[in-house]
Amino acid sequence: MKHILISGGSVAGLTLAFWLREHGFAVTVVERAPSPRDGGYKIDIRGAALDVVARMGLLEEVRRHSTDMRVARFVDARGRQTGTMSADLFGGREGDDVEIMRGDLTRLLHAAIGDTVEYVFDDSVTALRETADGVRVTFANSSPRTFDLVVGADGLHSNVRALAFGEESRYVHDLGHHISIFTVPNHLHLDRTEMMHPAPGRSTGMYSTGRGDDAKAMFLFSSPPLEYDRRDTGRQKKLLAEIFAGQGWEVPRLLDAMWDAPDFYFDSISQVRMDRWSSGRVALVGDAAYAASPASGQGTSLALVGAYVLAGCLAETAADHAAGDHAGGFAAYEREMRHFVEENQKLAANNLKGMVLKSKAQIRFQMLMLRLMPHLPGKDRMIERVTEPIRRAATAITIRDYRTPAA
């Protein structure tokens, strides 16, 4: 039985662990956090990813944890409503698409896996040395161990990618924007409502799913690359406060709450683009391999589908004793996923144009169209123009069954 190490315990890593165990592999998951991650913002699951969730037996539970968001409201600097739209249209959702909090999804994945895999928390990979029959892995806190294969599922700033493929700057492409999200008190008493305040080059949002007494604040802004230490959240908070200083609406109050936020997140909106996702006995999945950025709305779906396909391709090559090698499995995974990844990455650039507007004139035009849309004869076609590219990308792969290695 092959023993596979997965670095990263979020959606991609946990989904991969689930399917590798289903196919009969031994799995260890190493996670930098001291315990399972349960925070995060709301995420979408669409198209082929819904099929993966259904095959895991989790679709009913995922739907039960839907955010059930109802409406998105746009306001000016004085808090006056300037436009409104349904939450589903705002998020580009239609049909069976589901929106869920990331923490809820990871909890469901942990429950589905149970105690069938080994977890190593509060640790990380520091070195990889490939041998004739495995990968010798050195950890920050644990003793070195040898695994048959190693998979990096450790996000945009993947540690495994840096160790196996080289410097991050070769693969991470900045899309000219930054994003920050964190928990704040729900002082507006929002209930399944999203509030957005657009300003030239900046956009501020606040939403609550109606569960609990808190909400999420979101800041988006256009920017050249910024210099800061990714581990220095104090410096990141100061940057955000400086960039949004003087903004109207609830921005000052949200920034005040930022200093005590327990889950502050700040990063560039970037994509990972690589010619290959494997090197020897090491492979990448999810954001580590092909981050589409939050602007695509498809990062979670790529993680779910990519993990399913990688596990399945490894299972098929293991089942075929004549060609049962990891290299064949990795190559098949790349062939099956490449088009799907490219189609979903294409969404980001166009989406960003509507998320962060450049001028007051663009903002006025967008708000005018929102007010006019319900009264226009071609409104259904206009809505379809918003959702159709997302639907096409989300279904740009056929989910198939995979053979499992013989016992």
C-alpha positions in Angstrom: 0.0 0.0 0.0 1.4 3.4 -1.0 1.8 5.9 1.8 1.1 9.5 0.6 1.9 12.7 2.5 -0.4 15.6 1.9 0.8 19.1 3.0 -2.2 21.3 3.8 -5.4 20.5 5.6 -7.9 22.8 3.8 -10.4 21.9 1.1 -8.0 20.5 -1.5 -5.9 18.5 1.0 -8.9 17.1 2.9 -10.8 16.1 -0.3 -7.6 14.4 -1.6 -7.2 12.6 1.7 -10.8 11.3 1.4 -10.5 10.0 -2.1 -7.0 8.5 -1.6 -8.4 6.5 1.4 -11.4 5.4 -0.7 -8.9 4.1 -3.3 -6.9 2.2 -0.6 -3.9 4.4 0.0 -2.4 5.2 3.4 -2.5 8.9 4.0 -0.9 11.4 6.4 -1.9 15.1 6.4 0.5 17.7 7.8 -1.0 21.1 8.7 0.7 24.2 9.9 -2.3 25.2 12.1 -2.5 23.8 15.6 -5.9 22.3 14.9 -8.4 21.9 12.0 -9.1 25.2 10.3 -12.7 26.3 10.7 -12.7 29.9 9.7 -12.8 31.7 6.4 -15.3 33.4 4.1 -18.2 32.2 2.0 -17.3 30.1 -1.1 -19.2 28.7 -4.1 -19.5 25.2 -5.3 -20.7 24.8 -8.9 -20.9 22.4 -11.8 -18.5 19.5 -11.7 -17.6 20.2 -8.1 -21.2 19.5 -7.1 -20.8 16.1 -8.7 -17.7 15.4 -6.6 -19.5 16.5 -3.4 -22.4 14.2 -4.3 -20.0 11.3 -4.8 -18.6 11.9 -1.3 -22.1 11.6 0.1 -22.0 15.2 1.3 -24.3 17.1 -1.0 -27.3 17.1 1.3 -25.2 18.3 4.2 -23.6 21.0 2.1 -27.0 22.3 1.0 -28.2 22.2 4.6 -25.2 24.6 5.5 -26.0 26.9 2.6 -25.5 30.6 3.5 -29.0 31.3 2.1 -28.0 34.8 1.2 -30.9 36.9 -0.1 -29.9 40.2 -1.4 -26.9 42.5 -2.2 -27.3 46.2 -1.6 -25.1 49.0 -2.9 -24.7 52.2 -0.9 -22.9 55.5 -1.4 -20.5 57.2 1.0 -23.4 58.5 3.1 -25.1 55.1 3.3 -27.8 55.8 0.9 -28.9 52.8 -1.2 -27.9 53.2 -4.9 -28.7 49.8 -6.2 -29.8 46.3 -5.3 -29.7 42.8 -6.8 -30.3 39.2 -5.7 -27.5 37.6 -3.8 -27.4 34.7 -6.4 -27.0 37.1 -9.3 -24.4 39.1 -7.4 -22.4 35.8 -6.8 -23.0 34.5 -10.4 -24.9 31.5 -9.1 -27.8 29.7 -10.8 -29.6 26.4 -10.6 -28.0 23.9 -8.2 -25.0 26.1 -7.3 -24.3 26.3 -3.5 -22.7 29.0 -1.4 -21.3 27.8 2.0 -18.9 29.1 4.6 -15.4 27.7 4.1 -15.3 26.6 7.8 -18.5 24.7 7.4 -17.2 22.8 4.4 -13.9 21.9 6.1 -15.8 20.6 9.1 -17.9 18.4 6.9 -14.8 17.1 5.1 -13.1 16.3 8.5 -16.3 14.4 9.6 -16.4 12.4 6.4 -12.8 11.4 6.8 -13.0 10.5 10.5 -10.0 8.7 11.8 -9.1 7.0 8.6 -6.0 9.2 8.0 -3.2 10.4 10.2 -3.1 14.1 11.0 0.0 16.0 12.1 -0.9 19.5 13.3 1.3 22.4 14.2 4.0 21.3 11.8 5.2 21.9 8.2 7.5 20.5 5.6 11.0 22.0 5.6 12.9 19.8 3.1 12.3 17.1 0.5 14.9 14.6 -0.7 13.8 12.1 -3.4 15.3 8.6 -3.2 14.9 5.6 -5.4 11.8 4.4 -3.6 10.4 7.4 -1.9 10.7 11.0 -0.6 12.6 11.7 2.6 10.6 14.5 4.3 12.0 16.8 7.0 9.6 18.6 9.2 9.8 21.7 11.4 8.8 19.9 14.6 8.6 16.2 13.8 11.2 13.6 13.1 12.1 13.0 9.4 10.0 10.3 7.6 9.9 8.7 4.2 6.7 8.6 2.0 6.1 7.0 -1.4 4.6 10.3 -2.7 4.2 13.9 -1.5 1.4 16.2 -2.6 1.4 20.0 -1.9 -2.1 21.2 -1.1 -0.8 24.2 0.8 -2.3 27.1 -1.0 -1.1 30.1 -3.0 2.2 30.4 -1.1 2.8 26.7 -1.2 5.8 25.6 0.8 6.0 22.3 -1.1 5.9 24.1 -4.5 8.9 26.2 -3.4 10.9 23.2 -2.3 10.1 21.0 -5.3 9.7 23.5 -8.1 11.6 26.7 -7.1 11.0 30.3 -6.2 7.4 31.5 -5.9 7.9 34.5 -8.2 8.2 32.1 -11.2 4.6 30.9 -10.8 2.5 33.4 -8.8 1.1 36.2 -11.1 -0.3 39.3 -9.4 -3.5 40.5 -11.0 -3.0 44.1 -9.9 -5.4 43.9 -6.9 -5.4 43.1 -3.2 -8.0 41.6 -0.9 -8.6 41.6 2.9 -11.3 39.8 4.8 -11.9 39.5 8.5 -14.6 39.0 11.1 -16.4 42.1 12.6 -19.3 42.7 14.9 -22.6 42.7 13.0 -23.4 46.2 14.0 -25.7 46.7 11.0 -27.8 43.7 12.1 -27.5 42.1 8.6 -29.4 39.0 8.0 -28.4 37.1 4.8 -27.6 40.4 3.3 -24.5 41.7 1.5 -23.7 45.4 1.6 -21.3 46.9 -0.9 -19.8 50.4 -1.1 -17.9 51.0 -4.4 -15.4 53.8 -4.7 -12.9 54.5 -7.5 -10.2 51.8 -7.2 -11.6 50.5 -4.0 -14.6 48.5 -2.9 -15.7 47.7 0.7 -18.2 45.1 1.7 -19.9 43.6 4.7 -22.1 40.6 4.9 -23.7 38.2 7.4 -25.3 34.9 6.9 -27.7 35.5 9.8 -25.9 32.8 11.9 -24.4 34.2 15.1 -23.6 37.8 16.1 -20.8 38.6 13.7 -20.2 39.5 10.1 -17.4 39.5 7.6 -15.8 42.7 6.3 -14.2 42.7 2.9 -11.8 45.2 1.3 -10.8 45.1 -2.4 -8.5 47.6 -4.0 -6.4 48.0 -7.2 -2.7 48.2 -6.5 0.8 47.5 -7.8 2.7 44.8 -5.9 3.2 45.8 -2.2 6.2 45.1 0.0 5.3 43.5 3.3 6.1 40.3 5.3 3.3 37.8 4.8 3.7 36.8 8.5 3.5 40.4 9.7 -0.3 41.0 10.1 0.4 44.2 12.0 2.1 45.8 9.0 -0.7 44.5 6.7 -3.4 46.1 8.9 -1.5 49.4 8.8 -1.3 49.2 5.0 -5.1 48.6 4.8 -5.9 51.5 7.2 -3.7 53.8 5.1 -5.2 52.8 1.8 -8.8 53.2 3.0 -8.3 56.3 5.1 -10.9 58.9 4.4 -13.4 56.5 2.8 -17.1 57.0 3.7 -20.0 54.7 4.7 -19.0 52.2 7.5 -15.3 52.0 6.4 -13.9 53.8 9.6 -15.9 51.5 11.9 -14.9 48.4 10.0 -11.2 49.5 10.2 -11.5 50.1 13.9 -12.8 46.5 14.3 -9.9 45.2 12.2 -7.3 45.7 14.9 -9.0 43.1 17.1 -10.1 40.7 14.4 -9.0 37.1 15.2 -8.9 36.0 11.6 -7.4 38.8 9.6 -6.5 37.9 6.0 -4.6 40.1 3.6 -3.1 39.1 0.2 -2.7 39.9 -3.4 -5.3 38.7 -5.9 -3.0 36.4 -7.8 -3.0 33.3 -10.0 -0.6 30.3 -10.1 0.4 29.3 -13.6 2.6 26.3 -14.1 3.6 24.2 -17.1 3.5 21.1 -15.0 2.1 20.2 -11.6 4.4 17.3 -10.7 8.1 16.7 -10.4 9.4 13.2 -9.7 7.4 11.9 -6.7 6.0 15.3 -5.7 2.7 16.8 -7.1 0.5 19.8 -6.4 -3.2 20.3 -6.2 -5.6 23.2 -5.6 -4.3 26.7 -5.2 -0.7 25.4 -4.9 -0.9 24.2 -8.5 -3.5 26.5 -10.2 -4.9 29.1 -8.0 -7.5 31.0 -10.0 -7.8 33.8 -7.4 -10.8 34.9 -5.4 -11.9 37.0 -8.4 -12.7 33.8 -10.3 -15.2 32.5 -7.7 -14.0 29.0 -8.7 -11.1 28.3 -6.3 -13.0 25.9 -4.2 -14.5 24.1 -7.2 -11.0 23.7 -8.7 -9.8 22.2 -5.4 -12.6 19.7 -5.1 -12.4 18.5 -8.7 -8.6 18.5 -8.8 -8.3 16.4 -5.7 -10.9 13.9 -7.0 -9.1 13.6 -10.3 -5.6 13.3 -8.8 -6.7 10.5 -6.5 -8.5 8.7 -9.2 -5.6 8.9 -11.7 -3.2 7.6 -9.1 -5.6 4.7 -8.3 -5.9 3.7 -12.0 -2.2 3.6 -12.6 -1.8 1.6 -9.3 -4.6 -0.8 -10.5 -2.9 -1.3 -13.9 0.1 -3.4 -12.8 1.7 -3.1 -16.3 1.9 0.7 -15.9 1.2 1.2 -12.2 3.6 4.0 -11.5 3.1 7.5 -10.0 4.4 9.2 -13.1 1.6 7.8 -15.2 -0.9 8.9 -12.6 0.5 12.4 -12.4 0.5 12.8 -16.2 -3.1 11.6 -16.5 -4.1 14.1 -13.8 -2.6 17.0 -15.7 -4.2 15.9 -19.0 -7.6 15.7 -17.5 -7.4 18.9 -15.5 -5.5 21.3 -17.8 -8.5 22.6 -19.9 -10.7 22.9 -16.8 -8.1 24.9 -15.0 -7.5 27.3 -17.9 -11.2 27.9 -18.5 -11.8 28.8 -14.8 -8.7 31.0 -14.6 -10.0 33.1 -17.5 -12.9 34.2 -15.4 -10.8 36.3 -13.0 -9.7 39.2 -15.2 -13.3 40.0 -16.4 -14.8 39.6 -12.9 -12.3 42.1 -11.5 -13.5 44.8 -13.9 -16.9 44.7 -12.2 -15.6 44.2 -8.6 -13.3 47.2 -8.5 -14.4 50.1 -10.7 -11.9 52.7 -11.9 -14.0 56.0 -11.8 -17.0 57.7 -10.4 -18.5 57.6 -13.9 -18.3 53.8 -14.0 -19.9 53.5 -10.6 -22.8 55.8 -11.6 -23.3 53.8 -14.8 -23.3 50.5 -12.9 -25.8 51.7 -10.4 -28.0 53.1 -13.2 -28.0 49.7 -14.9 -28.9 47.9 -11.6 -31.9 50.2 -11.2 -33.0 49.8 -14.8 -32.5 46.1 -15.2 -35.8 44.9 -13.7 -37.7 47.1 -16.3 -35.7 46.3 -19.4 -37.2 43.9 -22.0 -33.9 42.0 -22.4 -33.2 41.5 -18.7 -33.2 37.7 -18.9 -30.5 37.8 -21.6 -28.5 40.4 -19.6 -28.6 38.0 -16.6 -27.5 35.1 -18.7 -24.5 37.1 -20.0 -23.4 37.3 -16.3 -23.9 33.7 -15.4 -23.2 31.9 -18.7 -19.3 32.2 -18.7 -19.2 30.9 -15.1 -21.5 28.0 -15.9 -19.4 27.1 -19.0 -16.2 27.1 -17.0 -17.7 25.2 -14.1 -18.8 22.3 -16.3 -15.7 22.3 -18.6 -14.7 18.8 -17.4 -16.6 15.4 -17.3 -16.4 13.7 -13.9 -15.8 10.0 -14.5 -15.4 6.9 -12.3 -11.9 5.6 -11.5 -10.6 2.1 -10.9 -9.4 1.2 -7.5 -6.2 -0.8 -6.9 -6.8 -4.5 -6.3 -6.5 -5.5 -2.6 
